[in-house]
Each structure stands twice: as structure tokens, then as C-alpha cells.
Amino acid sequence: MKIAITADPFIPVPPVLYGGIERIIELLINELTQQGHEVTLFAHRDSTVSCRLVPYPGENKDFKNALVINKRLIAEKFDLIHSFGRLVYLLPQLFRRTPVLMSYQREPTIRQIKRAMMISLKGTLSFTGCSNYITDQIRPFAPVYTVYNGVDIRKYTPQYRVAQNAPLVFLGRIEPIKGPHTAIEIALTTGRPLLIAGNIPADHTDYFDRQIKPLLNDQITYLGPVNDEQKNELLGKALALLMPIHWEEPFGIVMIEAMACGTPVLALRRGAVPEVVTEGLNGFSAETPEGLMGKVDLLAGMDRKKVRMSVEKLFSPGVITAEYVKIYNQLIGA
């Protein structure tokens, strides 16, 4: 197949630090090109991918970016257009016969979906969500499929044994909805060391200064942002990844990154967490922070090989790409 994939213009594919969607795009492109499909990616100019790259003119040049995409899509014949970026960039394509698949890795904008379905040619526009939590929101308004996110398990070295005093780890953006303050509460109550890693968004520096920084000490350590190599080591040596989220998580790629290292997850039961965390197999979930505190002592008895195997079975590149290819064939043949 000849496939066009679009990304948002802000972060290269793959990202250097933060960028979960961009990691999924890289994973999918690598698998598709290995299978012999011809892929063109529209993305940030600094992207380094195994397919043809058409760079965007800039990060905040929506009109020019859309013009670049549509000139190429009209000049060439693609079998399918797969968007992980802005659906508005593809507005002219909604009046053409080429199938368009829009993938939501975050909360869907239902109003935008309704409008797109109204103007698109019948049977040409479909959607995917990265969890049933997302697709259930879209299903009343448009054709939609669930395709879970994946992780390149070859990039993660599983650690099947960790030290008795292995730390808990929080890895994510340092902001209230991600719950680093709750991670600290869990660590302090259970007496476990905690390593916190992730970037501090500019609009949350006050949150860090008031609620995180004053609690840092020999037990609670902030490491800053980490790259892929550092992440692999950090997660592999952890007793567990803490996901004490205070929002409805669309998927949570960091959970399967930890599991690929053999590290179980402790997460609050929000959004897609129940779809990713299988109780007692690759982690535990609970409705409250107190519920998670009560499960910390269960972590030492977990089989970390089975944690890794759960990712290989459900979230590996081959499994995820096979789901997308099945959808591609269905849409092209429709």
C-alpha cells in the first residue's frame, strides 16, 4: 500500500524527550516499511524516519503546513491517509474518495468529529482511539476502531530482579493531573524511596516550587527530564512505576514502557488504566491513593517475566501494526 501519515508540527518523529504520539508514529512507520509498504510522513523538519519525509514549513504556520500536505496528496495518488495530527489540515481531502483514518491518542473533540462527518464523502472518513475509553466517546457519531498504543520492546532491557530497597518511580510531566504530589504521599506513607523524572511545563513551575520541591530530600529525588537510555535504566531498576493520575488517562504509554522493562505499575483507576493494567499480572490499580499504598507490599512477589510477556502479547509493534493494516485493508476495499 501507498500510505500518507500526518503528525502534528511541534515535535520531531521520534522525539528526543517527551512525545508519546510521535513514538507511536515511529513504531508504525518502521513496521510498515519493513513489510514493504510505501510510506510518506508529513512531520517536523527534524524528524529522522525510515520512510520519505515531507517536512512542515514551521511549527506555527497552519495554513502553509496544510498547503504542503494537500499539494502532495493531490499531486500523488495514495491508497490511504492516516492522520495522527490536525484533522483541519486534511479538510480538502474530506471531499475526495481517498480513505482518511484519524487516530485519537488524546480526548476526542466531538464537535470537530460531527462536523467532519457532515462534510466528508460517505464512507471515506473513519477514526481510531488508543483505548476503549476513547472509542466509546466517538462511537455514537462515526465509524471507529480501538487500536492500543504499542512500544518497541527491543529498546527496553527487562530486569527480572531488583534490589530489596529498589525505588518507586514517577515518570511524566510535572503537573497536578499527573499526580507527582500523590506519588510523594504514597512514598512517604510506605517508607519507600521515590525517584521523580520528567519535564516541568512552563505553566506549572509554581506547582513544582510549592508542592514538589519542598518535599525533596534523601528519600524523594527529582532527576529532571530523561532520554530513552536513561528511561530504560530508571524503569528497569524500579520496584514499580507510580501512575497516581488525577485525570482520565487516554492510554498512558509510560505504563507499557515500564512493563517492557519487567517493572509492574501501580495506578489509580482512571480512564484507560483498567485496559492496560491486569490486576496481579503486570501491576495493580485502585480507586484511591490509600488503596495503592495497601498494594505496595505485593510488588515484591510479582513475576517480572510475566510483566514483560504481557507487553509482548498485547502491545508489541507487530501486534499494533497488524491491527492498523487490517483496518487499512478494510477501508481501502470499502
Secondary structure, DSSP 8 states (H G I E B T S, - for coil): -EEEEE--SSS-SS-SSS-HHHHHHHHHHHHHHHTT-EEEEEE-TT---SSEEEE-S-TT-HHHHHHHHHHHHHHS--SEEEESS-GGGGGGGGGSSS-EEEEESS---HHHHHHHHHHS-TTSEEEEESSHHHHHHHTTTS-EEE------GGG----S---TT--EEEES-SSGGG-HHHHHHHHHHHT--EEEE----GGGHHHIIIIIGGG-SSSEEEEE---HHHHHHHHHT-SEEEE--SS--S--HHHHHHHHTT--EEEES-TTHHHH--BTTTEEEESSHHHHHTTGGGGGG--HHHHHHHHHHHSSHHHHHHHHHHHHHHHHH-
